[in-house]
Amino acid sequence: MAKLLIVGGTGSIGGYIALQLRERGDEVTLAARRAPASNSPLATFPLLRGDFSTGDFGSSDLRGFDALIFAAANDVRQLRPDLPGAEVDAHFDRINAKAVPEFFRKARLAGIGRAAYIGSFYPQVRPDLCAHDSYVRSRRDAELGVRAEAGPDFHVVSLNAPIIVGGARGLMRPKHRQLGLMALGRMPEAEFAIPGGSNFMSVEALYQAVLGALGGGEKGRGYLVGGQNLSFRDYLQLYFRAAGREVALPLRSTAHPILGDVKNPAEGDTISYAPEGVDVLGYDPDDLPRAVADIVAQVREEEGA
């Protein structure tokens, strides 16, 4: 049994990983700014409450853990929509580029031996975006800073992940629930596709990659992990297929009521790549259809459909 700390452990990704680790017998503590709701499946975990980006956690808080999993870098969801551009740039630089590596430095000095950092695929698949997009640039700088902390007694591996799909019961992202409702015919206004595409990876595959990163992987390396390359049309059709509906989705160059709620630095583009570390880290890049089917099944159960 290992003692693990998950920063961002109350989110959908960190929470899923926490539940899976506890299921296999590990001792897991969550680190987050807020406690999970009393009815959350995460409510029974030990909680280290605080904000990593403001120095709330000292060495004494981090001592005694065998491993660290970090799933708390910021993206546009943490920003006010009316925040001026200069403040957006400053926010990402402060939180991602500076505070994330600093937290890993504290973890190393506190004696944590192994760490898995969940990063973003953008800096590797679209490095050109770093020149003008402060978010992508901050994720690049965060990852490079994290990997630089690797040393003889600190095994750090970065998992640079694409769009993550799926979640544990009670931790489903609102967007995934909406996609399930769409597939069940409850959101007819969303039954169209938008141009472009991406790589999509199940949260279970990411969890498998985290285990591989903690158990092995090349120290100080960043792996471009992933799942399936799909157009947004093909991705949406996975949901309809899981719901038992065959729908010919029209293609429209307009904001999608579900997919359009996430600001994509490469919006309208098609991103595709061959995932790295599949054998070394031991994850299943083809798990996406199962994850989508599970989302639809959860929504169907909730809706009584």
C-alpha positions as MATLAB code, in Angstrom:
seq = 'MAKLLIVGGTGSIGGYIALQLRERGDEVTLAARRAPASNSPLATFPLLRGDFSTGDFGSSDLRGFDALIFAAANDVRQLRPDLPGAEVDAHFDRINAKAVPEFFRKARLAGIGRAAYIGSFYPQVRPDLCAHDSYVRSRRDAELGVRAEAGPDFHVVSLNAPIIVGGARGLMRPKHRQLGLMALGRMPEAEFAIPGGSNFMSVEALYQAVLGALGGGEKGRGYLVGGQNLSFRDYLQLYFRAAGREVALPLRSTAHPILGDVKNPAEGDTISYAPEGVDVLGYDPDDLPRAVADIVAQVREEEGA';
ca = [
       0.000    0.000    0.000;
       1.337    3.413   -0.996;
       0.540    6.842    0.446;
      -0.434    9.173   -2.382;
      -1.335   12.852   -2.582;
      -3.541   14.028   -5.452;
      -3.503   17.784   -6.059;
      -6.741   18.656   -7.807;
      -8.190   15.502   -6.282;
     -11.742   16.849   -6.070;
     -11.987   17.411   -9.835;
     -13.386   14.885  -12.268;
      -9.971   13.574  -13.348;
      -8.265   13.671   -9.967;
     -11.369   12.274   -8.301;
     -11.583    9.352  -10.709;
      -7.935    8.521  -10.108;
      -8.433    8.787   -6.340;
     -11.338    6.344   -6.362;
      -9.455    3.851   -8.526;
      -6.358    4.015   -6.323;
      -8.364    3.511   -3.145;
     -10.148    0.576   -4.750;
      -6.825   -1.151   -5.284;
      -5.814   -0.547   -1.663;
      -3.711    2.606   -1.678;
      -3.956    5.322    0.987;
      -5.042    8.490   -0.825;
      -5.229   12.096    0.381;
      -6.822   14.839   -1.704;
      -5.422   18.371   -1.901;
      -7.880   21.028   -3.026;
      -9.124   24.538   -2.277;
     -12.597   23.351   -1.310;
     -13.932   20.236    0.360;
     -16.098   17.965   -1.799;
     -19.855   18.072   -1.255;
     -21.154   15.839    1.512;
     -22.903   13.587   -1.015;
     -19.842   13.284   -3.253;
     -18.094    9.911   -3.561;
     -14.962   11.847   -2.550;
     -16.362   13.080    0.784;
     -14.767   10.254    2.777;
     -11.183   10.927    1.643;
      -8.677   12.729    3.878;
      -8.393   16.333    2.671;
      -5.393   18.665    2.652;
      -7.193   21.947    2.118;
      -5.449   24.855    0.454;
      -4.308   26.481   -2.760;
      -1.017   25.260   -4.202;
      -0.605   28.511   -6.154;
      -0.571   30.770   -3.084;
       1.936   28.834   -1.009;
      -0.631   27.270    1.317;
       1.266   23.968    1.426;
       4.616   23.807    3.186;
       7.157   21.015    3.410;
       5.573   19.713    6.601;
       2.263   19.217    4.746;
       3.951   17.207    2.006;
       6.150   14.954    4.123;
       5.208   11.321    4.464;
       3.737   10.803    1.017;
       5.304    8.233   -1.283;
       3.979    9.732   -4.496;
       2.304   12.833   -5.945;
      -0.258   13.080   -8.728;
      -0.877   16.605   -9.982;
      -4.106   17.393  -11.847;
      -4.630   21.045  -10.983;
      -3.057   23.272  -13.649;
      -5.424   26.071  -14.693;
      -7.266   26.526  -17.972;
     -10.000   28.875  -19.173;
     -12.556   27.316  -16.817;
     -10.838   29.043  -13.890;
     -11.134   32.501  -15.472;
     -13.862   35.123  -15.351;
     -15.216   35.571  -18.887;
     -14.774   39.345  -18.680;
     -11.127   39.247  -17.561;
      -8.939   41.570  -19.690;
      -6.352   39.911  -21.892;
      -3.379   41.212  -19.951;
      -4.800   39.788  -16.728;
      -5.448   36.451  -18.436;
      -1.803   36.322  -19.497;
      -0.637   37.218  -15.983;
      -2.925   34.617  -14.414;
      -1.654   31.724  -16.523;
       1.949   32.798  -16.051;
       1.564   33.026  -12.279;
      -0.423   29.820  -11.745;
       0.906   27.452  -14.390;
       4.348   28.640  -15.441;
       5.556   29.618  -11.962;
       3.471   28.054   -9.168;
       3.264   24.537  -10.614;
       7.063   23.968  -10.853;
       7.486   25.631   -7.458;
       5.067   23.131   -5.931;
       7.044   20.252   -7.437;
      10.200   21.744   -5.975;
       8.550   21.682   -2.549;
       7.475   18.075   -3.107;
      11.049   17.077   -3.959;
      12.449   18.847   -0.911;
       9.796   17.221    1.277;
      11.053   13.778    0.252;
       8.286   12.632   -2.093;
       9.949   10.065   -4.325;
       7.684    9.757   -7.365;
       5.360   12.115   -9.198;
       3.046   12.129  -12.214;
       2.112   15.478  -13.723;
      -0.963   15.690  -15.954;
      -0.127   18.254  -18.591;
      -1.620   19.374  -21.897;
      -1.035   18.080  -25.411;
      -1.089   21.535  -27.015;
       2.579   22.526  -26.514;
       3.721   19.340  -28.238;
       1.206   19.042  -31.071;
       0.872   22.797  -31.753;
       4.056   24.484  -30.478;
       3.321   27.408  -32.807;
       0.498   28.445  -30.453;
       3.009   29.280  -27.714;
       3.971   32.469  -29.536;
       0.552   34.110  -29.136;
      -1.524   32.039  -26.704;
      -0.628   32.607  -23.054;
      -2.465   29.471  -21.901;
      -0.540   27.109  -24.197;
       2.711   28.906  -23.408;
       2.078   28.566  -19.668;
       1.377   24.840  -20.006;
       4.665   24.426  -21.883;
       6.579   26.349  -19.226;
       4.861   24.460  -16.404;
       5.738   21.090  -17.880;
       9.347   22.004  -18.580;
       9.684   23.347  -15.039;
       8.177   20.203  -13.536;
      10.457   17.907  -15.530;
      13.481   19.978  -14.513;
      12.848   18.969  -10.878;
      13.567   15.310  -11.682;
      16.673   14.023   -9.960;
      18.274   11.010   -8.308;
      15.608   10.831   -5.603;
      12.641   12.331   -7.473;
      11.142   10.320  -10.333;
       8.963   12.765  -12.304;
       7.010   11.884  -15.451;
       4.724   14.257  -17.374;
       1.618   12.944  -19.132;
       0.626   15.488  -21.765;
      -2.983   14.573  -22.339;
      -5.648   15.519  -24.895;
      -9.400   15.930  -24.303;
     -10.307   13.532  -21.472;
     -13.642   11.721  -21.583;
     -15.505    9.958  -18.783;
     -15.694    9.982  -15.024;
     -16.842    8.132  -11.954;
     -20.483    8.110  -10.930;
     -21.243   11.327   -9.107;
     -18.292   13.126  -10.710;
     -19.482   13.557  -14.289;
     -18.580   16.846  -15.949;
     -21.623   18.917  -16.982;
     -20.454   18.830  -20.604;
     -20.440   15.030  -20.650;
     -23.891   14.913  -19.108;
     -25.129   17.270  -21.827;
     -23.635   15.019  -24.499;
     -25.467   12.090  -22.961;
     -28.719   14.055  -22.987;
     -28.110   14.976  -26.618;
     -27.622   11.326  -27.542;
     -30.877   10.403  -25.794;
     -32.788   13.018  -27.785;
     -33.145   15.519  -24.934;
     -31.126   18.291  -26.630;
     -32.181   18.342  -30.307;
     -30.613   21.794  -30.738;
     -27.192   20.126  -30.295;
     -27.645   17.532  -33.040;
     -25.083   18.921  -35.444;
     -21.296   18.814  -35.745;
     -18.643   21.503  -36.080;
     -15.512   21.484  -38.252;
     -12.257   20.129  -36.939;
     -11.298   17.322  -34.651;
      -8.973   16.242  -31.902;
      -7.492   13.359  -30.003;
      -9.765   11.979  -27.293;
      -8.660    9.789  -24.383;
     -10.723    8.052  -21.724;
     -10.152    8.940  -18.087;
      -9.574    5.238  -17.404;
      -6.724    5.180  -19.941;
      -5.256    8.282  -18.309;
      -5.459    6.557  -14.910;
      -3.608    3.573  -16.394;
      -0.942    5.950  -17.735;
      -0.597    7.539  -14.276;
       0.048    4.111  -12.775;
       2.635    3.496  -15.470;
       4.282    6.850  -14.826;
       4.553    6.205  -11.095;
       5.770    2.672  -11.603;
       8.209    3.303  -14.403;
       8.485    5.475  -17.456;
      11.563    7.496  -18.240;
      12.477    9.898  -15.453;
      12.119   13.533  -16.482;
      10.312   12.731  -19.732;
       7.092   14.178  -21.078;
       4.901   11.612  -22.847;
       2.347   12.759  -25.413;
      -0.339   10.333  -24.256;
      -3.632    9.952  -26.065;
      -6.418    7.851  -27.414;
      -8.259    8.087  -30.726;
      -8.033   10.786  -33.387;
     -11.583   11.737  -34.373;
     -13.395   14.519  -36.140;
     -15.860   16.263  -33.853;
     -18.615   14.701  -35.947;
     -17.279   11.178  -35.345;
     -16.808   11.950  -31.655;
     -20.432   13.056  -31.270;
     -21.650   10.051  -33.190;
     -20.069    7.782  -30.577;
     -22.672    9.102  -28.137;
     -25.584    8.507  -30.510;
     -24.297    5.014  -31.247;
     -24.089    4.263  -27.515;
     -27.703    5.430  -27.162;
     -28.817    3.166  -30.014;
     -29.528    6.011  -32.420;
     -28.142    6.407  -35.921;
     -28.128   10.138  -36.673;
     -26.636   11.811  -39.741;
     -25.198   14.955  -38.168;
     -25.076   18.036  -40.411;
     -21.874   20.069  -40.358;
     -22.226   23.727  -39.359;
     -19.623   26.448  -38.948;
     -21.267   27.922  -35.879;
     -20.866   27.621  -32.131;
     -21.990   24.254  -30.807;
     -24.199   24.476  -27.676;
     -22.076   21.827  -25.927;
     -18.656   21.682  -27.563;
     -18.602   25.449  -28.002;
     -18.483   26.107  -24.261;
     -14.761   25.302  -24.075;
     -12.425   27.825  -25.652;
     -10.076   25.762  -27.806;
      -6.766   27.475  -28.688;
      -6.817   25.604  -32.011;
     -10.548   26.009  -32.635;
     -11.624   24.775  -36.050;
      -8.390   22.839  -36.581;
      -7.982   19.093  -36.712;
      -5.394   17.768  -34.291;
      -4.145   14.216  -34.676;
      -1.053   12.343  -33.544;
       0.255    8.911  -32.589;
       0.081    8.536  -28.784;
       3.390    7.900  -27.033;
       4.264    5.478  -24.262;
       1.392    3.040  -24.830;
       3.522   -0.022  -24.046;
       5.906    1.607  -21.569;
       3.123    3.148  -19.477;
       0.632    0.348  -20.107;
      -2.518    2.226  -21.074;
      -5.294    1.409  -23.541;
      -5.641    4.097  -26.242;
      -8.781    2.407  -27.617;
     -10.886    2.697  -24.460;
     -12.854    5.744  -25.663;
     -16.031    3.984  -26.950;
     -16.413    2.200  -23.605;
     -16.065    5.513  -21.743;
     -18.695    7.169  -23.951;
     -21.048    4.207  -23.503;
     -20.628    4.526  -19.739;
     -21.512    8.248  -19.866;
     -24.680    7.531  -21.843;
     -25.613    4.691  -19.479;
     -25.168    6.956  -16.438;
     -27.320    9.699  -17.972;
     -29.962    7.203  -19.066;
     -30.117    5.862  -15.519;
     -30.380    9.363  -14.013;
     -33.070   10.396  -16.466;
     -34.992    7.130  -16.267;
     -34.820    7.007  -20.060;
];
